[in-house]
Amino acid sequence: MEPLDPTQQEPAREQPGAPDRPAAGRPTRARILDAAHALMLTVGLARATTKEIAKAAGCSEAALYKHFDGKEDLFIQVLHERLPRLTPLLRALAAEPGRGALADNLTEIARQAAQFYEQSFPIAASLYAETQLKRRHDQAMRQMGSGAHVPIEELAAYLRAERSLGRIAPGADPFAAASLLLGACAQRAFAYDAAESRPDADEFAARLAATLLAGIATPTAERPAPPAPEAR
């Protein structure tokens, strides 16, 4: 797959808060992922070309393509290996429904999701400024069976499995519940992007899980204590 971005671009500039530069001596694949993560955070996915990523990793562009199919593949691997591991958590829970307290599980899902969206939002946001690039990126994501909708479907699958065990009310809608939980986590990343601070991820996750469970859990399911009232 060819790089999706124009090759005539300004060199990437290092910004405050960016991950450290890839350390020499590390395996080439790890250095490439580190460089891709750093550049995607600082200049955005749209402007992080494979040429710039290879340069930052201290390898040739040809070497990059020995490990990754292209920038979309790199993007997916950065999400999987350098950001909070939301997808493995969802898949593990769906494979073993009934394990652990439902409240604890949903709280951990919400915590991981809040951190995942907070860290991935700056990476993907630049795509929305370039319509054609966004279209091509979306097509590549579909071909790889990936995309922002996948966590919603995986969480819905977990909730359906819990419903089949009787821990979620028979009339509860797993897709709607998954959309509410993950949508709130994504909105936390977006709505507070320009604010001085975001709601604490741990507290946010606990309150979100408790509120969601109040609407979908069966009467006999273990529920968390209600969140403390906000100070006025």
PyRosetta script that sets phi, psi and omega in degrees:
from pyrosetta import init, pose_from_sequence

init()
pose = pose_from_sequence("MEPLDPTQQEPAREQPGAPDRPAAGRPTRARILDAAHALMLTVGLARATTKEIAKAAGCSEAALYKHFDGKEDLFIQVLHERLPRLTPLLRALAAEPGRGALADNLTEIARQAAQFYEQSFPIAASLYAETQLKRRHDQAMRQMGSGAHVPIEELAAYLRAERSLGRIAPGADPFAAASLLLGACAQRAFAYDAAESRPDADEFAARLAATLLAGIATPTAERPAPPAPEAR")
pose.set_psi(1, 133.4)
pose.set_omega(1, -178.8)
pose.set_phi(2, -80.1)
pose.set_psi(2, 152.4)
pose.set_omega(2, 175.4)
pose.set_phi(3, -56.5)
pose.set_psi(3, 143.9)
pose.set_omega(3, -175.6)
pose.set_phi(4, -88.9)
pose.set_psi(4, -13.4)
pose.set_omega(4, -173.6)
pose.set_phi(5, -101.9)
pose.set_psi(5, 154.3)
pose.set_omega(5, 174.9)
pose.set_phi(6, -58.5)
pose.set_psi(6, 146.5)
pose.set_omega(6, -179.0)
pose.set_phi(7, -83.6)
pose.set_psi(7, -19.0)
pose.set_omega(7, -178.8)
pose.set_phi(8, -88.6)
pose.set_psi(8, 89.6)
pose.set_omega(8, -179.4)
pose.set_phi(9, -139.5)
pose.set_psi(9, 160.0)
pose.set_omega(9, 175.5)
pose.set_phi(10, -67.8)
pose.set_psi(10, 148.0)
pose.set_omega(10, 174.9)
pose.set_phi(11, -59.3)
pose.set_psi(11, 146.2)
pose.set_omega(11, -179.9)
pose.set_phi(12, -65.0)
pose.set_psi(12, 137.7)
pose.set_omega(12, 178.1)
pose.set_phi(13, -104.0)
pose.set_psi(13, 139.6)
pose.set_omega(13, -180.0)
pose.set_phi(14, -75.4)
pose.set_psi(14, 136.3)
pose.set_omega(14, -179.1)
pose.set_phi(15, -118.8)
pose.set_psi(15, 157.8)
pose.set_omega(15, 178.7)
pose.set_phi(16, -59.5)
pose.set_psi(16, 140.6)
pose.set_omega(16, 177.8)
pose.set_phi(17, 86.4)
pose.set_psi(17, -1.3)
pose.set_omega(17, -179.7)
pose.set_phi(18, -72.6)
pose.set_psi(18, 151.1)
pose.set_omega(18, 175.9)
pose.set_phi(19, -59.5)
pose.set_psi(19, 154.9)
pose.set_omega(19, 178.7)
pose.set_phi(20, -60.3)
pose.set_psi(20, 153.9)
pose.set_omega(20, 176.3)
pose.set_phi(21, -63.6)
pose.set_psi(21, 149.3)
pose.set_omega(21, -179.7)
pose.set_phi(22, -57.0)
pose.set_psi(22, 133.4)
pose.set_omega(22, -178.1)
pose.set_phi(23, -79.5)
pose.set_psi(23, 137.8)
pose.set_omega(23, 177.1)
pose.set_phi(24, -65.2)
pose.set_psi(24, 147.6)
pose.set_omega(24, 179.6)
pose.set_phi(25, 94.9)
pose.set_psi(25, -16.3)
pose.set_omega(25, 176.6)
pose.set_phi(26, -76.0)
pose.set_psi(26, 157.1)
pose.set_omega(26, 177.3)
pose.set_phi(27, -56.9)
pose.set_psi(27, 148.4)
pose.set_omega(27, -175.6)
pose.set_phi(28, -56.6)
pose.set_psi(28, -44.4)
pose.set_omega(28, -178.1)
pose.set_phi(29, -60.4)
pose.set_psi(29, -42.0)
pose.set_omega(29, 179.7)
pose.set_phi(30, -65.4)
pose.set_psi(30, -40.0)
pose.set_omega(30, 179.0)
pose.set_phi(31, -64.6)
pose.set_psi(31, -38.6)
pose.set_omega(31, 179.1)
pose.set_phi(32, -65.3)
pose.set_psi(32, -43.7)
pose.set_omega(32, 178.6)
pose.set_phi(33, -63.5)
pose.set_psi(33, -41.7)
pose.set_omega(33, 178.3)
pose.set_phi(34, -61.4)
pose.set_psi(34, -44.5)
pose.set_omega(34, -179.0)
pose.set_phi(35, -66.2)
pose.set_psi(35, -42.4)
pose.set_omega(35, 179.2)
pose.set_phi(36, -62.6)
pose.set_psi(36, -43.6)
pose.set_omega(36, 178.9)
pose.set_phi(37, -59.8)
pose.set_psi(37, -47.7)
pose.set_omega(37, -178.3)
pose.set_phi(38, -62.2)
pose.set_psi(38, -46.5)
pose.set_omega(38, -178.0)
pose.set_phi(39, -69.6)
pose.set_psi(39, -39.0)
pose.set_omega(39, 178.9)
pose.set_phi(40, -64.2)
pose.set_psi(40, -32.1)
pose.set_omega(40, 177.3)
pose.set_phi(41, -74.4)
pose.set_psi(41, -37.0)
pose.set_omega(41, -173.1)
pose.set_phi(42, -87.5)
pose.set_psi(42, -40.8)
pose.set_omega(42, -177.5)
pose.set_phi(43, -112.5)
pose.set_psi(43, -8.3)
pose.set_omega(43, 179.7)
pose.set_phi(44, 92.9)
pose.set_psi(44, 158.0)
pose.set_omega(44, -178.4)
pose.set_phi(45, -62.7)
pose.set_psi(45, -38.2)
pose.set_omega(45, -175.6)
pose.set_phi(46, -62.3)
pose.set_psi(46, -36.2)
pose.set_omega(46, -174.3)
pose.set_phi(47, -100.4)
pose.set_psi(47, -4.3)
pose.set_omega(47, 179.4)
pose.set_phi(48, -85.0)
pose.set_psi(48, 93.4)
pose.set_omega(48, -178.2)
pose.set_phi(49, -81.2)
pose.set_psi(49, 158.7)
pose.set_omega(49, 177.1)
pose.set_phi(50, -63.1)
pose.set_psi(50, -30.4)
pose.set_omega(50, 178.3)
pose.set_phi(51, -64.4)
pose.set_psi(51, -45.9)
pose.set_omega(51, 179.8)
pose.set_phi(52, -68.0)
pose.set_psi(52, -38.0)
pose.set_omega(52, -180.0)
pose.set_phi(53, -63.8)
pose.set_psi(53, -46.0)
pose.set_omega(53, 179.1)
pose.set_phi(54, -61.4)
pose.set_psi(54, -41.5)
pose.set_omega(54, 179.3)
pose.set_phi(55, -61.3)
pose.set_psi(55, -45.9)
pose.set_omega(55, -179.2)
pose.set_phi(56, -66.3)
pose.set_psi(56, -29.2)
pose.set_omega(56, -179.9)
pose.set_phi(57, -82.9)
pose.set_psi(57, -9.7)
pose.set_omega(57, 179.9)
pose.set_phi(58, 75.5)
pose.set_psi(58, 34.3)
pose.set_omega(58, 178.3)
pose.set_phi(59, -140.5)
pose.set_psi(59, 173.6)
pose.set_omega(59, 178.2)
pose.set_phi(60, -82.2)
pose.set_psi(60, 160.3)
pose.set_omega(60, 176.4)
pose.set_phi(61, -64.7)
pose.set_psi(61, -33.5)
pose.set_omega(61, 176.9)
pose.set_phi(62, -61.8)
pose.set_psi(62, -39.3)
pose.set_omega(62, 178.7)
pose.set_phi(63, -64.8)
pose.set_psi(63, -36.4)
pose.set_omega(63, 178.0)
pose.set_phi(64, -60.1)
pose.set_psi(64, -43.0)
pose.set_omega(64, -177.1)
pose.set_phi(65, -73.9)
pose.set_psi(65, -10.5)
pose.set_omega(65, 173.0)
pose.set_phi(66, -74.9)
pose.set_psi(66, -23.9)
pose.set_omega(66, -177.2)
pose.set_phi(67, -105.0)
pose.set_psi(67, -25.1)
pose.set_omega(67, -175.6)
pose.set_phi(68, -138.0)
pose.set_psi(68, 147.1)
pose.set_omega(68, -179.0)
pose.set_phi(69, -72.0)
pose.set_psi(69, -25.1)
pose.set_omega(69, -178.0)
pose.set_phi(70, 167.2)
pose.set_psi(70, -168.2)
pose.set_omega(70, -174.5)
pose.set_phi(71, -66.8)
pose.set_psi(71, -35.8)
pose.set_omega(71, 179.5)
pose.set_phi(72, -64.0)
pose.set_psi(72, -42.0)
pose.set_omega(72, 177.4)
pose.set_phi(73, -62.1)
pose.set_psi(73, -42.0)
pose.set_omega(73, 176.9)
pose.set_phi(74, -60.5)
pose.set_psi(74, -43.6)
pose.set_omega(74, 179.8)
pose.set_phi(75, -58.1)
pose.set_psi(75, -46.6)
pose.set_omega(75, -179.3)
pose.set_phi(76, -62.8)
pose.set_psi(76, -43.0)
pose.set_omega(76, -178.2)
pose.set_phi(77, -69.6)
pose.set_psi(77, -33.7)
pose.set_omega(77, 174.4)
pose.set_phi(78, -62.3)
pose.set_psi(78, -44.4)
pose.set_omega(78, 178.2)
pose.set_phi(79, -60.9)
pose.set_psi(79, -40.1)
pose.set_omega(79, -176.1)
pose.set_phi(80, -76.9)
pose.set_psi(80, -35.0)
pose.set_omega(80, -169.2)
pose.set_phi(81, -111.9)
pose.set_psi(81, -13.8)
pose.set_omega(81, -177.7)
pose.set_phi(82, -120.2)
pose.set_psi(82, -5.9)
pose.set_omega(82, 179.3)
pose.set_phi(83, -115.3)
pose.set_psi(83, 164.8)
pose.set_omega(83, 177.3)
pose.set_phi(84, -49.1)
pose.set_psi(84, 140.3)
pose.set_omega(84, -168.9)
pose.set_phi(85, -87.9)
pose.set_psi(85, 74.4)
pose.set_omega(85, -178.9)
pose.set_phi(86, -70.6)
pose.set_psi(86, -48.8)
pose.set_omega(86, -175.5)
pose.set_phi(87, -62.1)
pose.set_psi(87, -47.7)
pose.set_omega(87, 177.6)
pose.set_phi(88, -59.2)
pose.set_psi(88, -36.8)
pose.set_omega(88, 178.6)
pose.set_phi(89, -63.0)
pose.set_psi(89, -46.6)
pose.set_omega(89, -179.1)
pose.set_phi(90, -63.2)
pose.set_psi(90, -42.0)
pose.set_omega(90, -178.8)
pose.set_phi(91, -68.1)
pose.set_psi(91, -37.7)
pose.set_omega(91, 179.4)
pose.set_phi(92, -65.9)
pose.set_psi(92, -42.2)
pose.set_omega(92, 179.8)
pose.set_phi(93, -67.6)
pose.set_psi(93, -40.8)
pose.set_omega(93, 179.5)
pose.set_phi(94, -65.1)
pose.set_psi(94, -30.2)
pose.set_omega(94, -179.8)
pose.set_phi(95, -74.9)
pose.set_psi(95, -22.7)
pose.set_omega(95, -178.9)
pose.set_phi(96, -134.1)
pose.set_psi(96, 65.4)
pose.set_omega(96, 179.1)
pose.set_phi(97, -61.6)
pose.set_psi(97, 150.0)
pose.set_omega(97, -178.8)
pose.set_phi(98, 91.5)
pose.set_psi(98, -10.1)
pose.set_omega(98, 179.9)
pose.set_phi(99, -80.1)
pose.set_psi(99, 128.9)
pose.set_omega(99, 177.4)
pose.set_phi(100, 74.2)
pose.set_psi(100, 169.7)
pose.set_omega(100, 177.5)
pose.set_phi(101, -72.9)
pose.set_psi(101, 136.8)
pose.set_omega(101, -178.9)
pose.set_phi(102, -59.2)
pose.set_psi(102, -40.0)
pose.set_omega(102, 179.3)
pose.set_phi(103, -62.4)
pose.set_psi(103, -42.4)
pose.set_omega(103, 179.1)
pose.set_phi(104, -65.1)
pose.set_psi(104, -41.1)
pose.set_omega(104, -179.7)
pose.set_phi(105, -62.3)
pose.set_psi(105, -47.8)
pose.set_omega(105, -178.5)
pose.set_phi(106, -67.9)
pose.set_psi(106, -33.9)
pose.set_omega(106, 176.7)
pose.set_phi(107, -64.7)
pose.set_psi(107, -42.5)
pose.set_omega(107, 179.1)
pose.set_phi(108, -67.5)
pose.set_psi(108, -38.7)
pose.set_omega(108, 176.0)
pose.set_phi(109, -60.1)
pose.set_psi(109, -46.9)
pose.set_omega(109, -178.9)
pose.set_phi(110, -64.4)
pose.set_psi(110, -38.5)
pose.set_omega(110, 179.4)
pose.set_phi(111, -65.3)
pose.set_psi(111, -47.2)
pose.set_omega(111, 178.4)
pose.set_phi(112, -63.7)
pose.set_psi(112, -40.6)
pose.set_omega(112, -178.8)
pose.set_phi(113, -66.1)
pose.set_psi(113, -41.9)
pose.set_omega(113, 179.5)
pose.set_phi(114, -60.3)
pose.set_psi(114, -43.3)
pose.set_omega(114, 179.8)
pose.set_phi(115, -71.2)
pose.set_psi(115, -37.7)
pose.set_omega(115, 179.4)
pose.set_phi(116, -61.5)
pose.set_psi(116, -49.3)
pose.set_omega(116, -178.6)
pose.set_phi(117, -68.6)
pose.set_psi(117, -34.5)
pose.set_omega(117, 178.2)
pose.set_phi(118, -61.8)
pose.set_psi(118, -39.1)
pose.set_omega(118, -177.9)
pose.set_phi(119, -85.3)
pose.set_psi(119, -28.0)
pose.set_omega(119, -178.0)
pose.set_phi(120, -87.7)
pose.set_psi(120, -22.7)
pose.set_omega(120, -178.5)
pose.set_phi(121, -57.3)
pose.set_psi(121, -48.3)
pose.set_omega(121, 179.4)
pose.set_phi(122, -63.2)
pose.set_psi(122, -27.3)
pose.set_omega(122, -178.7)
pose.set_phi(123, -70.6)
pose.set_psi(123, -46.4)
pose.set_omega(123, -172.5)
pose.set_phi(124, -89.9)
pose.set_psi(124, -16.5)
pose.set_omega(124, -172.4)
pose.set_phi(125, -58.7)
pose.set_psi(125, -35.1)
pose.set_omega(125, -175.6)
pose.set_phi(126, -65.7)
pose.set_psi(126, -20.9)
pose.set_omega(126, 179.4)
pose.set_phi(127, -61.5)
pose.set_psi(127, -31.7)
pose.set_omega(127, -174.8)
pose.set_phi(128, -72.4)
pose.set_psi(128, -10.2)
pose.set_omega(128, 177.0)
pose.set_phi(129, -87.2)
pose.set_psi(129, -10.0)
pose.set_omega(129, -178.1)
pose.set_phi(130, -129.7)
pose.set_psi(130, 96.6)
pose.set_omega(130, -170.6)
pose.set_phi(131, -59.1)
pose.set_psi(131, -47.0)
pose.set_omega(131, -177.5)
pose.set_phi(132, -65.6)
pose.set_psi(132, -41.6)
pose.set_omega(132, 178.5)
pose.set_phi(133, -64.0)
pose.set_psi(133, -40.8)
pose.set_omega(133, 178.8)
pose.set_phi(134, -61.6)
pose.set_psi(134, -39.9)
pose.set_omega(134, 179.6)
pose.set_phi(135, -63.7)
pose.set_psi(135, -44.2)
pose.set_omega(135, -179.7)
pose.set_phi(136, -68.3)
pose.set_psi(136, -37.9)
pose.set_omega(136, 177.0)
pose.set_phi(137, -63.0)
pose.set_psi(137, -44.9)
pose.set_omega(137, 179.7)
pose.set_phi(138, -61.5)
pose.set_psi(138, -39.8)
pose.set_omega(138, 178.8)
pose.set_phi(139, -64.0)
pose.set_psi(139, -41.3)
pose.set_omega(139, 178.6)
pose.set_phi(140, -64.9)
pose.set_psi(140, -39.2)
pose.set_omega(140, 178.3)
pose.set_phi(141, -62.8)
pose.set_psi(141, -41.4)
pose.set_omega(141, 179.4)
pose.set_phi(142, -63.8)
pose.set_psi(142, -40.4)
pose.set_omega(142, 179.9)
pose.set_phi(143, -64.2)
pose.set_psi(143, -29.2)
pose.set_omega(143, 179.7)
pose.set_phi(144, -92.8)
pose.set_psi(144, 3.6)
pose.set_omega(144, 179.5)
pose.set_phi(145, 68.4)
pose.set_psi(145, 30.9)
pose.set_omega(145, -177.7)
pose.set_phi(146, -124.9)
pose.set_psi(146, 178.4)
pose.set_omega(146, 179.5)
pose.set_phi(147, 144.3)
pose.set_psi(147, 168.0)
pose.set_omega(147, -176.1)
pose.set_phi(148, -66.4)
pose.set_psi(148, -18.5)
pose.set_omega(148, -179.3)
pose.set_phi(149, -79.0)
pose.set_psi(149, -18.5)
pose.set_omega(149, -173.0)
pose.set_phi(150, -61.5)
pose.set_psi(150, -45.9)
pose.set_omega(150, 178.0)
pose.set_phi(151, -59.4)
pose.set_psi(151, -34.7)
pose.set_omega(151, 178.2)
pose.set_phi(152, -62.6)
pose.set_psi(152, -45.1)
pose.set_omega(152, -179.7)
pose.set_phi(153, -65.3)
pose.set_psi(153, -37.8)
pose.set_omega(153, -179.7)
pose.set_phi(154, -70.7)
pose.set_psi(154, -38.4)
pose.set_omega(154, 176.4)
pose.set_phi(155, -67.6)
pose.set_psi(155, -39.7)
pose.set_omega(155, 176.8)
pose.set_phi(156, -60.6)
pose.set_psi(156, -38.9)
pose.set_omega(156, 178.1)
pose.set_phi(157, -63.3)
pose.set_psi(157, -41.2)
pose.set_omega(157, 177.5)
pose.set_phi(158, -63.4)
pose.set_psi(158, -44.3)
pose.set_omega(158, -179.1)
pose.set_phi(159, -66.3)
pose.set_psi(159, -35.1)
pose.set_omega(159, 175.3)
pose.set_phi(160, -63.4)
pose.set_psi(160, -39.9)
pose.set_omega(160, 179.2)
pose.set_phi(161, -65.1)
pose.set_psi(161, -40.1)
pose.set_omega(161, 177.5)
pose.set_phi(162, -68.0)
pose.set_psi(162, -34.8)
pose.set_omega(162, 177.7)
pose.set_phi(163, -64.9)
pose.set_psi(163, -37.7)
pose.set_omega(163, 179.6)
pose.set_phi(164, -66.1)
pose.set_psi(164, -23.0)
pose.set_omega(164, 177.5)
pose.set_phi(165, -89.7)
pose.set_psi(165, -4.3)
pose.set_omega(165, 178.6)
pose.set_phi(166, 87.8)
pose.set_psi(166, 8.7)
pose.set_omega(166, -179.8)
pose.set_phi(167, -88.2)
pose.set_psi(167, -11.7)
pose.set_omega(167, 175.1)
pose.set_phi(168, -124.2)
pose.set_psi(168, 143.6)
pose.set_omega(168, -174.9)
pose.set_phi(169, -58.1)
pose.set_psi(169, 141.5)
pose.set_omega(169, -178.3)
pose.set_phi(170, -57.1)
pose.set_psi(170, -33.3)
pose.set_omega(170, -178.1)
pose.set_phi(171, -87.3)
pose.set_psi(171, -1.2)
pose.set_omega(171, -179.5)
pose.set_phi(172, -69.4)
pose.set_psi(172, 145.0)
pose.set_omega(172, -179.6)
pose.set_phi(173, -99.9)
pose.set_psi(173, 105.2)
pose.set_omega(173, -177.2)
pose.set_phi(174, -60.2)
pose.set_psi(174, -38.8)
pose.set_omega(174, -179.7)
pose.set_phi(175, -66.0)
pose.set_psi(175, -44.1)
pose.set_omega(175, 179.7)
pose.set_phi(176, -64.1)
pose.set_psi(176, -42.3)
pose.set_omega(176, 179.3)
pose.set_phi(177, -63.6)
pose.set_psi(177, -42.4)
pose.set_omega(177, 178.5)
pose.set_phi(178, -63.7)
pose.set_psi(178, -40.7)
pose.set_omega(178, 179.7)
pose.set_phi(179, -65.1)
pose.set_psi(179, -38.9)
pose.set_omega(179, 179.1)
pose.set_phi(180, -65.5)
pose.set_psi(180, -46.0)
pose.set_omega(180, -176.8)
pose.set_phi(181, -66.9)
pose.set_psi(181, -52.0)
pose.set_omega(181, -177.1)
pose.set_phi(182, -71.8)
pose.set_psi(182, -32.6)
pose.set_omega(182, 176.6)
pose.set_phi(183, -62.5)
pose.set_psi(183, -40.1)
pose.set_omega(183, 177.7)
pose.set_phi(184, -65.0)
pose.set_psi(184, -38.6)
pose.set_omega(184, 178.8)
pose.set_phi(185, -66.2)
pose.set_psi(185, -41.2)
pose.set_omega(185, 177.8)
pose.set_phi(186, -67.0)
pose.set_psi(186, -38.9)
pose.set_omega(186, 179.9)
pose.set_phi(187, -66.3)
pose.set_psi(187, -33.6)
pose.set_omega(187, 175.7)
pose.set_phi(188, -59.4)
pose.set_psi(188, -40.8)
pose.set_omega(188, 179.2)
pose.set_phi(189, -66.7)
pose.set_psi(189, -40.8)
pose.set_omega(189, -175.9)
pose.set_phi(190, -77.5)
pose.set_psi(190, -49.8)
pose.set_omega(190, -171.7)
pose.set_phi(191, -65.9)
pose.set_psi(191, -30.4)
pose.set_omega(191, -176.3)
pose.set_phi(192, -102.8)
pose.set_psi(192, 13.9)
pose.set_omega(192, -177.0)
pose.set_phi(193, -62.4)
pose.set_psi(193, -36.6)
pose.set_omega(193, -178.7)
pose.set_phi(194, -96.4)
pose.set_psi(194, -1.8)
pose.set_omega(194, -179.7)
pose.set_phi(195, -80.1)
pose.set_psi(195, 163.3)
pose.set_omega(195, 179.9)
pose.set_phi(196, -68.9)
pose.set_psi(196, -27.2)
pose.set_omega(196, 179.7)
pose.set_phi(197, -155.6)
pose.set_psi(197, 162.0)
pose.set_omega(197, 175.9)
pose.set_phi(198, -108.2)
pose.set_psi(198, 158.5)
pose.set_omega(198, 172.1)
pose.set_phi(199, -57.1)
pose.set_psi(199, 139.9)
pose.set_omega(199, 179.7)
pose.set_phi(200, -54.1)
pose.set_psi(200, 132.0)
pose.set_omega(200, -173.5)
pose.set_phi(201, -64.0)
pose.set_psi(201, -39.6)
pose.set_omega(201, -178.1)
pose.set_phi(202, -66.7)
pose.set_psi(202, -47.0)
pose.set_omega(202, -180.0)
pose.set_phi(203, -66.4)
pose.set_psi(203, -42.1)
pose.set_omega(203, 178.8)
pose.set_phi(204, -58.7)
pose.set_psi(204, -45.6)
pose.set_omega(204, -177.4)
pose.set_phi(205, -63.7)
pose.set_psi(205, -43.9)
pose.set_omega(205, -178.6)
pose.set_phi(206, -64.0)
pose.set_psi(206, -42.9)
pose.set_omega(206, -179.0)
pose.set_phi(207, -69.1)
pose.set_psi(207, -39.0)
pose.set_omega(207, -179.9)
pose.set_phi(208, -65.4)
pose.set_psi(208, -45.1)
pose.set_omega(208, -179.9)
pose.set_phi(209, -63.4)
pose.set_psi(209, -42.3)
pose.set_omega(209, -179.6)
pose.set_phi(210, -63.3)
pose.set_psi(210, -41.9)
pose.set_omega(210, -179.4)
pose.set_phi(211, -67.7)
pose.set_psi(211, -41.7)
pose.set_omega(211, 179.3)
pose.set_phi(212, -64.5)
pose.set_psi(212, -44.4)
pose.set_omega(212, -179.0)
pose.set_phi(213, -63.8)
pose.set_psi(213, -31.3)
pose.set_omega(213, 178.8)
pose.set_phi(214, -60.0)
pose.set_psi(214, -23.8)
pose.set_omega(214, -178.2)
pose.set_phi(215, -99.8)
pose.set_psi(215, -20.7)
pose.set_omega(215, -173.2)
pose.set_phi(216, -120.1)
pose.set_psi(216, -17.2)
pose.set_omega(216, -175.8)
pose.set_phi(217, -75.1)
pose.set_psi(217, 150.5)
pose.set_omega(217, 174.3)
pose.set_phi(218, -73.4)
pose.set_psi(218, 159.0)
pose.set_omega(218, -178.5)
pose.set_phi(219, -58.5)
pose.set_psi(219, -28.7)
pose.set_omega(219, -177.6)
pose.set_phi(220, -90.0)
pose.set_psi(220, -9.6)
pose.set_omega(220, -178.6)
pose.set_phi(221, -70.0)
pose.set_psi(221, 146.7)
pose.set_omega(221, 177.7)
pose.set_phi(222, -69.0)
pose.set_psi(222, 129.5)
pose.set_omega(222, 179.6)
pose.set_phi(223, -121.9)
pose.set_psi(223, 151.5)
pose.set_omega(223, 177.5)
pose.set_phi(224, -75.2)
pose.set_psi(224, 163.3)
pose.set_omega(224, 173.3)
pose.set_phi(225, -64.0)
pose.set_psi(225, 145.7)
pose.set_omega(225, 179.7)
pose.set_phi(226, -61.2)
pose.set_psi(226, 147.3)
pose.set_omega(226, -179.0)
pose.set_phi(227, -63.0)
pose.set_psi(227, 149.2)
pose.set_omega(227, 178.7)
pose.set_phi(228, -65.6)
pose.set_psi(228, 143.0)
pose.set_omega(228, 179.6)
pose.set_phi(229, -63.6)
pose.set_psi(229, 146.4)
pose.set_omega(229, -179.6)
pose.set_phi(230, -70.6)
pose.set_psi(230, 145.5)
pose.set_omega(230, 175.4)
pose.set_phi(231, -70.3)
pose.set_psi(231, 137.4)
pose.set_omega(231, -179.5)
pose.set_phi(232, -102.3)
pose.dump_pdb("model.pdb")
